[in-house]
Amino acid sequence: MNDGLDFIGDIHGHADELEALLGRLGYVERQGVYQHPRRCVVFLGDFIDGGSKNKRVVEIARAMVSAGGAFAIMGNHEYNAICYHTRDPEDPDKWLRSHSEDHRRQHETTLAEIEGDPQAIDDMVGWFRTLPLYLDLESVRAAHACWDHRWIAYLANRLGASVKMDDAFLAASSKKGTAEHDAVETVLKGAEIELPAGVAFPDKNGKMRNEARVRWWASEAKDLAGMVIGPPSLYEETRGLPATPEALQAYPPIEPPVFFGHYWFTGQPDLQAPNVACLDYSVARNGKLVAYRWDGEHALDPASFIW
């Protein structure tokens, strides 16, 4: 019987850091599987694309899940990889995610390990296809980027209790303008708002953006800077501009704790709300690989972050 769950944020191919963190959490590798006598891991997705040991990260997580010692959910990088390596059923000459220079660059560290090896690609992508789009254990929840009640309910109704993508859902989700696409974009990539005219910022890859992700867990903000998530330049551009509170989803304090990754936070790990915690602290950019040791509490404790 598990005494608790250890939630682990975005790993992005950094297997050495993952193994070090598992060791700090008390997991020991036995017969090729990291195990703990009383606890279980929840991986929040984004296993790949960043470091040089993507296959090793997937190997570790997959073995733990198969042995019953871990849960894992899909991140946007797993979703993107599935689409990158899947032909469009409506046009077999094309892929569900184009092989553009930008998309290839985003996937290049993983491609360096698997490109030219069809079996390795099929094996990795096949496992990604088994990952649910979110996890709801009633007393605690996990989503890669955003717990939006409307889209969570849609996914549960569309895909059933497993919330795993079937072929029809996958194909539809790759097409802009479909409900499937909007659900995946929100839950795996985050809710966004359009910025006011003339306001833009460079994302982590240097691409200029005029849409920004929002702090979906918040219920209010004094200005636009208090709503958005991004680099310092975004906060400078939006400071003092009127907030658009109707774009805030809010995550009520009575709801079960929810854990997520995705947002490339930096600095000291902290809570976003008493029942909300992001665990992505930019390990792929010389940051931290972060876990939260959860023991059933509703009000989360900053002292339970481990990295």
Secondary structure, DSSP 8 states (H G I E B T S, - for coil): --SEEEEE---TT-HHHHHHHHHHTT-EEETTEEE-SSEEEEE-S--SSSSS-HHHHHHHHHHHHHTTSEEE---HHHHHHHHHTSEETTEEEEESS---HHHHHHTHHHHHHHTT-HHHHHHHHHHHTTS-SEEE-SS-EEESS---HHHHHHHHHHH-TT----HHHHHHHTSTTSHHHHHHIIIII--EEE--TT--EE-TTS-EESEEEE-TT-S--SSGGGTEES-HHHHHHHTTS---GGG-----TTS--EEE--S---SS--EEETTEEE-EEBGGGT-EE-EEEE-S-SS--GGGEE-
